[in-house]
């Protein structure tokens, strides 16, 4: 489902940058200053002799040698290079530059290649920054141990038990339990000792790249039972999602390892990051994606007037064969200065391949759709316009894709209709609208904007079930009694007329006060929903719920408040009826044909958790005094639900519940009807949100086809669409987390010096991660800054222990913290613990710690990045 990006995001002008005097005066056959700079900045060699440089550049004549000497002189005068010995050159400060703090580079007043521009600045910013990055990426002694390297659940040195503190947890609207996209982690067994590599030449596999850290990636292939580990210097600059051919090299540490020998298909050729320009007129792009293991060199004519410190999208134009060099690219979009709201959000959109607008053809098609419902269309539908119907949605929602109707039957039972916007009536196959929806696969809900799957005329207009308008719907209608017992079901095309649009808060008010318009209907539906909920949990559904972070934004998109969204009965009521419709539609299609092959259908599946991960979670919970009996798989859901109830109100509640969810498999789309573990459904699908999910549109088409007596459809194309939709959903969830994290850091930037109560949410050798209780913002306290003692990580018991006082800091412990720093560029927050001791005592302790580190600025294992494994100076 790849397609050319034709979005209209802000673009950097394409005018070429002014050339240096050396370039304009040189003969046409001469090398340019960019070519000279590229040899140094895209090479891992520390020293390059003049003769070697001239040979590489094809310099043979006297005129060319004079031009080359001129370029080298300019690069020396502007602080980019230094001469070592008689004829060897290197990047200035490569050996002797002092590390600098990880702050945004200052914007140069000029990028002209002149000695005057370099006065007072005799260091190459990129050389110094690159050296700092290389030093930070070196593993600590703990990380260097074989057993640490072997744990593929560790992201850059951070224990898996701490990983759940990494990002806010995303809830899609009206999703239940474990039915959301999750992290895929590689489950590999570890060997106690490092095994030597064994060569197995001649064996090749094809697979997709999944970057794990800046040091290695996994290649996931159906041709291999285990994922193959490939170190980044043998990846041939492959990125996440690329399809590659790998030569196996045998086993290492009990896992297959290999080398990429060919990149068969690149998922993308662009990188988003911060531009760092050099005085000589070229620059580098440092990727935002922390797992990406290379920077991109941008020559002068590739900058297109983008400036130092801006967030940019760079298109890679040259992929080097030598892993010691760097890709070369050109800036195709500039989003503005890094750290600014619009620049950062646009950069997130570009990083995850989210479209900025709809193509003109798609907009034109949506505008051309008539809004008049023809009489013949009404005749072929079941008419619910005279039945009490209403919608319940978030207060700020405009895309109302579901409604509930209610009326009592003559036998005393209740007819409850779940009416879903009939999107496929308007979006026809083989149209530009259809192809665009198929490509996007899902709407994306960033903090300050929605990136819809369908154009606004459809999502907020024609398809939205707005009140007091006739609307076309696809419905699942159920006959139930007041105890929630189901007697009959019907599925088909309908027309409705919504009587009322409720916000969740308004519906909740009807439930709590029993007063207001439609209070009787809302309360009856709520009572039946509770009965349905009880039935689900008796059958083994799992009850863990995570907390959703929401923001209050001002008119400029700046967060002025952060809070945790509370799920009340009104939310749960809607959820239960959506679950009922999704489950019964899946069961209906599954039972159309009694024998295999069954009728092809899009299912939402969720596999049982991996036993090893479940055992690790049980050991973790045991540290808090909670016991999980895993001996009987049939009682697993009961054990997990009991644990969920036990931790309510305790400091470890969020820690336990979040890790429990991440222990589970992730829910995906598939044509295989294997059921949904978290919801305890034998069959489940997504039918209820076609405005914002393409799989729901697929389900609508398949259901309509089968209701009309259509024959079975081939499964392979549908399965491919399922894979694409699952991948897009995962990408959307990651983008949503990135936007939440950015907004949390932006909010905390105005709280420097403020004191908060938090709980320990993660532990490493170098830091304690603390989540503030009131707003779920997470930051780090460096171990070296914890007052009163020297602390060491007790990894087996998930805690830090003071050497002298034996003070214990463990998961779930409450701590008082002060906001020390908030870095918008790295999206990190630094805390320090509240220390009420006298200033003299604190100063003496600080001096002692500095002395014990031997005055080195590299002595502590410190970090401002949660899972980067980097030491902060």
Long-range contacts (C-beta under 8 A, 24 or more apart in sequence): 1-438, 1-439, 1-441, 1-724, 1-728, 2-267, 3-439, 5-353, 5-355, 6-359, 7-355, 7-356, 7-357, 8-356, 8-357, 9-313, 9-333, 9-335, 9-346, 9-349, 9-350, 9-356, 10-333, 10-334, 10-335, 10-336, 10-346, 11-332, 11-333, 11-334, 12-303, 12-304, 12-305, 12-306, 12-312, 12-331, 12-332, 12-333, 12-334, 13-304, 13-305, 14-304, 15-304, 15-305, 16-300, 16-301, 16-304, 17-111, 17-281, 17-300, 17-301, 17-303, 17-304, 17-305, 18-112, 19-300, 20-74, 20-112, 20-113, 20-280, 20-281, 20-300, 21-113, 22-67, 22-70, 22-71, 22-74, 22-113, 26-67, 27-63, 27-64, 27-67, 29-64, 30-63, 30-64, 30-67, 30-68, 31-57, 31-58, 31-59, 31-64, 31-67, 31-68, 31-71, 32-71, 33-71, 33-74, 33-75, 33-113, 33-280, 33-281, 33-300, 34-281, 34-282, 34-299, 34-300, 34-301, 36-68, 36-71, 36-72, 36-75, 37-75, 37-80, 37-278, 37-280, 37-282, 37-299, 38-282, 38-297, 38-299, 38-328, 40-75, 40-80, 40-81, 40-89, 40-90, 40-91, 41-91, 41-126, 41-282, 41-284, 41-297, 41-326, 42-297, 42-320, 42-325, 42-326, 42-328, 43-322, 43-324, 43-325, 44-324, 44-325, 45-324, 46-90, 46-94, 46-95, 47-84, 47-88, 47-89, 47-90, 48-88, 48-89, 48-90, 49-87, 49-88, 49-89, 50-87, 50-88, 50-89, 51-87, 53-89, 74-113, 74-280, 75-280, 77-115, 77-118, 78-113, 78-114, 78-115, 78-117, 78-118, 78-278, 78-279, 78-280, 79-118, 79-121, 79-122, 79-123, 79-124, 79-279, 80-124, 80-127, 80-278, 80-279, 80-280, 81-124, 91-124, 91-126, 91-127, 92-122, 92-123, 92-124, 92-127, 93-123, 93-124, 93-127, 93-128, 93-131, 94-127, 94-131, 97-123, 97-127, 97-128, 97-131, 99-128, 99-131, 99-132, 99-135, 99-857, 99-858, 99-873, 100-128, 100-129, 100-132, 101-873, 102-132, 102-136, 102-823, 102-826, 102-864, 102-872, 103-825, 104-274, 104-309, 104-338, 104-339, 104-825, 105-129, 105-274, 105-276, 105-308, 105-309, 106-308, 106-309, 107-307, 107-308, 107-309, 108-277, 108-279, 108-308, 111-277, 111-278, 111-279, 111-280, 111-281, 111-308, 112-279, 112-281, 113-279, 113-280, 113-281, 117-279, 118-279, 121-279, 124-278, 125-276, 125-278, 126-276, 126-278, 126-283, 126-284, 129-276, 129-286, 130-295, 132-873, 133-286, 135-858, 135-871, 136-868, 136-870, 136-871, 136-872, 137-214, 137-215, 137-869, 137-870, 139-869, 140-765, 140-766, 140-861, 140-869, 140-871, 142-765, 142-793, 142-861, 143-869, 146-193, 146-194, 146-253, 147-190, 147-192, 149-253, 150-188, 150-190, 150-191, 150-253, 150-254, 151-190, 152-185, 152-186, 152-187, 152-188, 152-212, 152-218, 153-185, 153-186, 153-187, 155-212, 155-213, 155-867, 156-213, 156-214, 156-290, 156-867, 156-868, 156-869, 156-870, 157-764, 157-765, 157-867, 157-869, 158-762, 158-764, 158-866, 158-867, 158-869, 159-763, 159-764, 159-795, 159-798, 160-185, 160-616, 161-616, 161-620, 161-659, 161-763, 161-798, 161-811, 162-761, 162-762, 162-763, 162-764, 162-769, 163-662, 163-762, 163-867, 164-655, 164-658, 164-659, 164-662, 164-761, 164-762, 165-761, 165-762, 165-769, 165-771, 165-778, 165-866, 166-762, 166-866, 166-867, 167-737, 167-740, 167-741, 168-549, 168-737, 168-740, 168-741, 168-744, 168-776, 169-546, 169-547, 169-548, 169-658, 169-661, 170-548, 170-733, 170-736, 170-737, 170-740, 171-546, 171-548, 172-445, 172-733, 173-394, 173-445, 173-689, 174-571, 174-574, 174-575, 174-578, 174-688, 174-689, 176-575, 176-579, 176-678, 176-679, 177-541, 177-542, 177-543, 177-544, 177-545, 177-678, 177-679, 178-542, 178-544, 178-606, 178-661, 178-664, 178-667, 178-677, 178-678, 178-679, 179-604, 179-606, 179-667, 179-676, 179-678, 179-679, 180-666, 180-667, 180-733, 181-666, 181-667, 181-668, 181-726, 181-729, 181-730, 181-732, 181-733, 182-661, 182-662, 182-664, 182-665, 182-666, 182-667, 183-662, 183-666, 184-210, 184-666, 185-613, 186-212, 186-218, 186-227, 187-610, 187-612, 187-613, 188-226, 188-227, 188-254, 188-255, 189-254, 189-612, 190-253, 190-254, 191-253, 191-254, 194-252, 194-253, 195-251, 195-252, 195-253, 195-254, 196-252, 197-249, 197-250, 197-251, 197-252, 197-257, 198-249, 198-250, 198-251, 199-249, 199-250, 200-248, 200-249, 200-250, 201-247, 203-247, 203-248, 204-245, 204-246, 204-247, 204-248, 204-261, 205-245, 205-246, 205-248, 205-258, 206-243, 206-244, 206-245, 206-246, 206-264, 207-243, 207-244, 207-246, 208-241, 208-242, 208-243, 208-244, 209-235, 209-238, 209-239, 209-240, 209-241, 209-242, 209-243, 209-244, 209-260, 210-240, 211-239, 211-240, 211-291, 211-292, 211-293, 212-291, 213-291, 213-869, 214-290, 214-291, 214-292, 214-293, 215-293, 219-244, 219-246, 219-258, 219-260, 221-246, 224-256, 226-255, 226-256, 227-255, 227-256, 228-255, 228-256, 228-257, 228-258, 229-255, 229-256, 229-257, 229-258, 230-257, 230-258, 230-259, 230-260, 231-257, 232-293, 233-323, 234-258, 234-259, 234-260, 234-323, 235-260, 235-293, 235-323, 236-260, 236-261, 236-262, 236-263, 236-319, 236-321, 236-323, 237-263, 237-294, 237-319, 237-320, 237-323, 237-327, 238-263, 238-266, 239-266, 239-267, 239-268, 239-292, 240-267, 240-289, 240-291, 241-267, 241-268, 242-266, 242-267, 243-267, 268-353, 269-315, 269-316, 270-313, 270-314, 270-315, 270-316, 270-332, 270-350, 271-296, 271-313, 271-314, 271-316, 271-329, 272-311, 272-312, 272-313, 272-314, 272-347, 272-350, 272-351, 273-311, 273-312, 273-314, 274-309, 274-310, 274-311, 274-312, 274-338, 274-825, 275-303, 275-306, 275-307, 275-308, 275-309, 275-310, 275-311, 275-312, 275-314, 275-331, 275-334, 276-308, 276-309, 277-303, 277-307, 277-308, 283-308, 284-326, 285-312, 285-314, 285-329, 285-331, 288-347, 288-351, 289-351, 290-865, 290-867, 290-868, 294-326, 294-327, 295-326, 296-326, 296-327, 296-328, 296-329, 297-326, 297-327, 297-328, 297-329, 298-328, 298-329, 298-330, 298-331, 299-328, 299-330, 301-330, 302-328, 302-329, 302-330, 302-331, 303-330, 303-331, 304-330, 304-331, 304-332, 304-334, 305-334, 306-331, 306-334, 307-334, 309-337, 309-338, 310-334, 310-335, 310-336, 310-337, 310-338, 310-343, 311-335, 311-336, 311-337, 311-338, 311-343, 311-344, 311-346, 311-347, 313-347, 313-350, 338-824, 338-825, 339-824, 339-825, 341-448, 341-556, 341-557, 341-558, 341-746, 342-557, 344-742, 344-824, 345-446, 345-447, 345-448, 345-449, 345-557, 345-739, 345-742, 348-446, 348-735, 348-738, 348-739, 348-742, 349-446, 349-451, 349-735, 351-735, 351-738, 352-731, 352-732, 352-734, 352-735, 352-738, 353-731, 354-444, 354-451, 354-731, 354-732, 354-735, 355-440, 355-451, 358-436, 358-455, 359-432, 359-436, 361-432, 362-432, 362-433, 362-436, 362-455, 363-455, 365-431, 365-432, 365-433, 366-433, 366-454, 366-455, 366-457, 366-458, 367-457, 369-426, 369-457, 369-458, 369-462, 371-461, 371-462, 373-470, 373-472, 373-495, 377-472, 378-495, 380-493, 381-472, 381-492, 381-493, 381-494, 381-495, 382-475, 382-492, 382-493, 382-494, 382-495, 383-494, 383-495, 384-417, 384-419, 384-473, 384-475, 384-494, 384-495, 384-496, 384-497, 385-470, 385-495, 385-496, 385-497, 386-497, 387-415, 387-417, 387-496, 388-499, 388-518, 388-521, 389-417, 389-419, 389-496, 389-497, 389-498, 389-499, 390-467, 390-498, 390-499, 390-500, 390-501, 390-502, 390-518, 390-521, 391-465, 391-467, 391-498, 391-500, 391-501, 391-502, 392-502, 392-503, 392-504, 392-507, 392-570, 392-573, 392-574, 393-501, 393-502, 393-503, 393-504, 394-503, 394-504, 395-503, 395-504, 395-505, 398-459, 398-460, 398-464, 399-443, 399-452, 399-459, 399-460, 399-463, 399-464, 399-691, 399-692, 400-464, 400-465, 400-466, 400-498, 400-501, 401-463, 401-464, 401-465, 401-688, 401-689, 401-690, 401-691, 401-692, 402-465, 402-574, 402-578, 402-688, 402-689, 403-465, 403-473, 403-496, 403-498, 404-525, 404-574, 404-577, 405-496, 406-521, 406-524, 406-525, 409-479, 412-481, 413-479, 413-480, 413-481, 413-487, 414-479, 414-480, 414-481, 414-482, 414-524, 414-528, 415-477, 415-478, 415-479, 416-477, 416-478, 416-480, 416-525, 416-528, 416-577, 417-475, 417-476, 417-477, 417-478, 417-494, 417-496, 418-475, 418-476, 418-477, 418-478, 418-577, 418-578, 418-580, 418-581, 418-688, 419-465, 419-473, 419-474, 419-475, 419-494, 419-496, 420-473, 420-474, 420-475, 420-476, 420-581, 420-687, 420-688, 420-689, 420-690, 420-696, 420-700, 421-463, 421-464, 421-465, 421-471, 421-472, 421-473, 421-474, 421-690, 421-691, 422-463, 422-472, 422-473, 422-474, 422-493, 422-700, 423-454, 423-458, 423-463, 423-690, 423-691, 423-696, 423-697, 423-700, 424-474, 424-690, 424-697, 424-700, 424-701, 424-704, 425-472, 425-493, 426-458, 426-462, 426-463, 427-454, 427-458, 427-697, 429-701, 433-458, 437-694, 437-697, 438-694, 438-721, 438-724, 440-694, 440-728, 441-693, 441-694, 441-695, 441-724, 441-725, 441-728, 441-729, 442-692, 442-693, 442-694, 442-725, 442-728, 442-729, 442-732, 443-691, 443-692, 443-693, 443-732, 444-732, 444-735, 444-736, 445-732, 445-736, 446-735, 446-736, 446-739, 447-551, 447-553, 447-559, 447-739, 447-740, 447-742, 447-743, 448-551, 448-553, 448-557, 448-739, 448-743, 452-692, 453-691, 453-692, 453-693, 453-694, 454-691, 458-691, 459-691, 459-692, 463-690, 463-691, 464-691, 465-496, 465-498, 466-498, 466-501, 467-498, 467-499, 467-500, 467-501, 468-497, 468-498, 468-499, 469-497, 469-498, 470-495, 470-496, 470-497, 471-495, 471-496, 471-497, 471-498, 474-687, 474-690, 474-700, 474-703, 474-704, 476-580, 476-581, 476-584, 476-585, 476-687, 478-580, 478-584, 480-528, 482-524, 482-527, 482-528, 482-531, 483-531, 484-528, 484-530, 484-531, 484-532, 484-534, 484-535, 486-584, 489-584, 489-588, 491-585, 491-588, 491-703, 491-707, 492-707, 493-704, 502-570, 504-568, 504-570, 504-571, 505-570, 507-570, 507-573, 508-568, 508-569, 508-570, 511-568, 511-569, 511-570, 511-573, 522-570, 522-573, 525-573, 525-577, 526-569, 526-570, 526-573, 529-572, 529-573, 529-576, 529-577, 530-576, 532-576, 532-577, 532-579, 532-580, 533-572, 533-576, 536-576, 536-579, 536-679, 536-680, 537-641, 537-680, 539-680, 540-637, 540-638, 540-680, 541-637, 541-678, 541-679, 541-680, 542-637, 542-640, 542-641, 542-644, 542-677, 542-678, 542-679, 542-680, 543-640, 543-641, 543-644, 543-645, 544-640, 544-644, 544-657, 544-660, 544-661, 545-657, 546-657, 546-658, 546-661, 547-654, 547-776, 549-740, 549-744, 549-775, 549-776, 551-743, 551-747, 558-746, 559-743, 559-744, 559-746, 559-747, 560-747, 561-747, 562-743, 562-744, 562-747, 562-775, 562-776, 562-777, 563-774, 563-775, 564-775, 564-776, 578-688, 579-679, 581-687, 581-688, 582-684, 582-685, 582-686, 582-687, 582-688, 583-679, 583-681, 583-683, 583-684, 583-685, 585-685, 585-687, 585-699, 585-703, 586-673, 586-681, 586-683, 586-684, 586-685, 586-687, 587-682, 587-683, 588-703, 589-685, 589-702, 589-703, 589-706, 590-673, 590-683, 592-706, 593-712, 597-712, 597-715, 598-673, 599-702, 599-706, 599-712, 600-671, 600-702, 600-712, 600-713, 600-714, 600-715, 600-718, 601-671, 601-673, 601-685, 601-699, 601-702, 602-669, 602-670, 602-671, 602-685, 602-686, 602-695, 602-698, 602-699, 602-702, 602-718, 602-721, 602-722, 603-669, 603-670, 603-671, 603-672, 603-673, 603-674, 603-683, 603-684, 603-685, 604-667, 604-668, 604-669, 604-676, 604-684, 604-685, 604-686, 604-695, 605-667, 605-668, 605-669, 605-670, 605-672, 605-673, 605-674, 605-675, 605-676, 605-684, 606-664, 606-665, 606-666, 606-667, 606-668, 606-675, 606-676, 606-677, 606-678, 606-679, 606-684, 607-665, 607-674, 607-677, 608-633, 608-636, 608-665, 608-677, 609-636, 609-663, 609-664, 609-665, 609-677, 610-665, 613-663, 614-663, 616-663, 617-659, 617-660, 617-663, 620-659, 620-798, 621-656, 623-797, 623-798, 623-810, 623-811, 624-650, 624-652, 624-656, 624-811, 624-812, 626-656, 637-680, 650-812, 651-759, 651-812, 651-813, 651-814, 652-759, 652-811, 652-812, 654-759, 654-761, 654-771, 655-759, 655-761, 655-811, 655-812, 666-730, 668-722, 668-726, 669-695, 669-722, 669-723, 669-725, 669-726, 669-729, 670-719, 670-722, 671-715, 671-718, 671-719, 671-722, 693-725, 694-721, 694-725, 695-721, 695-722, 695-725, 738-827, 741-827, 742-824, 742-827, 744-775, 744-776, 744-777, 744-778, 744-829, 745-777, 745-822, 745-823, 745-824, 745-827, 745-828, 745-829, 746-822, 746-824, 747-775, 747-777, 748-777, 748-779, 748-819, 748-822, 748-829, 749-822, 749-824, 751-819, 751-822, 752-819, 752-820, 752-821, 752-822, 753-818, 753-819, 754-818, 754-819, 755-816, 755-817, 755-818, 755-834, 756-816, 756-817, 756-818, 756-819, 757-814, 757-815, 757-816, 757-817, 758-814, 758-815, 758-816, 758-817, 758-831, 759-812, 759-813, 759-814, 759-815, 760-809, 760-810, 760-811, 760-812, 760-813, 760-815, 761-811, 762-811, 762-866, 763-793, 763-798, 763-799, 763-800, 763-809, 763-810, 763-811, 764-793, 764-861, 764-863, 765-792, 765-793, 765-861, 766-860, 766-861, 766-862, 766-863, 766-871, 767-861, 767-862, 767-863, 768-800, 768-809, 768-815, 769-866, 770-815, 770-817, 770-831, 772-817, 777-829, 778-829, 778-866, 779-817, 779-819, 779-822, 779-828, 779-829, 779-830, 779-831, 780-828, 780-829, 780-830, 780-831, 780-863, 780-864, 780-866, 781-815, 781-817, 781-830, 781-831, 781-832, 781-833, 782-830, 782-860, 782-862, 782-863, 782-872, 783-860, 783-861, 783-862, 784-849, 784-859, 784-860, 784-861, 784-862, 785-832, 785-833, 786-833, 787-833, 787-835, 787-837, 787-842, 787-845, 788-835, 788-837, 788-845, 790-849, 821-864, 823-864, 826-864, 826-865, 828-864, 828-865, 828-866, 830-864
